[in-house]
Amino acid sequence: MSHWMVQEETVPTEGFFEEVPAAQKHHHTQPWWRVMCLTGVDYFSTLGYQPGIAALAAGAVAPFATLVLVLVTLFGALPMYRRVAAESPHGDGSISMLERLLSYWPSKFLVLSLIGFVATGFIITITLSAADAAAHIVENPFLKTALEGHQVGVTLILVLLLAAVFLKGFKEAIGIAVVLVVLYLTLSAVVIGQGLHQIALQPQVLADWTAQLGQTYRSPLALLGAALLVFPKLALGLSGFETGVVVMPLIKGDPEDTEAKPSGRIRNGKKLLTGAALLMSVFLLTSSLVTTLLIPAGAFQPGGEANGRALAYLAHQNLGERFGTLYDLSTILILWFAGASAMAGLLNIVPRYLPRYGMAPDWARATRPLVLIYLTMSVVVTLAFRASVDGQAAAYATGVLAMMTSAAIAVTLSAVRRQQRRQAWAFGIISVIFVYTSVVTLLSNPQGLYIALLFIALVLAVGMTSRIMRSFELRVSSVQFDEASQALLKSFPIRPLRFVSHHPGRSSEAEYRKQELRVRQMVHLPDQQPFIFLEVEIDDASEFTDTVEVTGFQVGPFGVLRARGSSVPNTIAAVMLHLRGKGAPPQVYMRWTEDSPLHLALDFVIGGRGDVPPLTREILRRAEPDRDRRPIVHVGG
């Protein structure tokens, strides 16, 4: 069982969120419209519950609030994510843009916090989609008698089935997504078309609606204000953009595309985003209009027949029980597949970011333990919300808005750094809109924030614990010596190589001579034994793995190697291991540090320094079990 649980799986990185080289290697690239269907299982499936949530939140104003949502989609989110596609075409999404724009630990903690919000969005996607699918099952006329009152149980069964598929090994097929999206959108178009036809045949319905609006709102400005006020509650209709840029490695580009400049993939990625936004905008507007005008307000309330399934309600009412059941089935399938998309996204987060930070334990590389963790979270969320679609809407919107707000800020900062004033002002305004929407959503219903904060706390706790436990790994991908350093090493008269650790910065000949005398006294290094000074400069201590670059120079009679790395002990250990020959291993001479152990421990984890002698020795011990091949550390003082 243990072997099966931690067995590495390549499944989650295939299909949904596969990286570019893997996608090309496995011939998984597809035309943009097919990949649009893949991201559409998440984006388009919101039609299953969005019209009902809009009507419940906004009442008769729902179509106008939806119009505001569409305008924000087309003139805010779309241009924003088209820029994200251009600047992050390898599937990293907007998080990587912020990671590049910021640096050091603030960048890492910001990314970890955003991962918490992403996890919130994906977990709620699983539970919300399963809850809405369960609502379609329970409310179906052929099943209602047997399943009425068991929506929580049905939702849990759907979540368990989803986890079971991933425990076995989930292989995504774009073809399935294409079939589901085409079927669902076609049937939805039939339902909406029939509803518009009914409105055309009954002009009184439209007249009654406009009269109701006229009595409630005395001016167009009042109506617009009401729409703007309730718009944040509809923000879950913006989901899908982040998924759209994450799946970009699957988009087929031009034959002349390169990894550094994938112009064709970027162009087709923008087509995907534009096509999905235009298609969804049409469906959002028309579905909101027909459901608001044709469904009684009481049916949208919790326990009502249209709650969480407005279009399905119209399908049964206007087109018969058989067509309605077919529509239920298509809705259930696409909602379930949206949960699969979210699960694949969650499984993608850990290997894409956390290992680079040293913030993922070893078992996090395996799929099945993560699936069980996400399953547990999904079950807890489902029970906490009693499988309520309306109750989870705000929490879902919180995760979506956090990601879109961060993306807006990222593209704004990018435009500012490139001195693109017009774009900076435009994206700045978009950022203000998303910040406003996020604040209103959080103030009106803070449950989503509580869940997000819980995820952030878990990510930070697990991440920092893992970072501390993995700090003794070698953490260096390669060591590169320049010509001067190679010449210095070749000129060294004897073997084994001997190094004296020296803090960089004080580089006068007198300082090196003083350090030589002190080291020879403290560690009993004979006068006739030559050595090379080894210095380490910290470039970014927040990075877990990096390439160590070594330069060489001469200060009077003293040879000096200066290495740049993210951690002093790890860099010294990496240089010494790299310089091992067939003879005796290199040796390094150090002095004990004077600071307190607690301060040194924190300095090692955060600043990359710490108590260098014992840390270097421990890293070498773990990296090289053979004592005869292990470099030697001498300490004195």
Buried (B, 14 or more C-beta within 10 A) or exposed (E): EEEEBBEEBEBBBBBBBBBBEBBBEEEBBBEBBBBBBBBBBBBBBBBBBBBBBBBBBBBBBBBBBBBBBBEBBBBBBBBBBBBBBBBBBBBBBBBBBBBBBBEEEEBBBBBBBBBBBBBBBBBBBBBBBBBBBBBBBBBBEEBEEEBEEBBBEBBBBBBBEBBEBBBEEBEBEBEBBBBBBEBBBEBBBBBBEBBBEBBEEEEEBEEEBEEEBEEEBEEEEEBBEBBBBBBBBBBBBBBBBBBBBBBBBBBBBEEEBEEEEBBBBBBBBBBBBBBBBBBBBEBBBBBBBBBBBBBEEEBBBEEBBBBBBBBBBBBBBBBEBEBBBBBBBBBBBBBBBBBBBBBBBBBBBBBBBBBBBBBBBEEBBBBBBBBBBBBEBBBBBBEBBEBBBBBBBBBBBBBBBBBBBBBBBBBBBBBBEEEEEEBBEBBBEBBEBBBBBBEBBBEBBBBBBBBBBBBBEBBBEBBBEBBBEBBBBBBBEEBEBBEBBEEBBEEBEEEBBBBBBBEBEEBEEEBBBEBBEBBBEBBEBEEEEBBBBBBBBBBBBBBBBBEBBBBBBEBEEBBBBBBBBBBBBBBBBBBBBBBBEEEBBBBBBBBEBEEEEEEBBEBBBBBBBBBBBBBBBBBBBEBBEEEEEBBBBBBBE
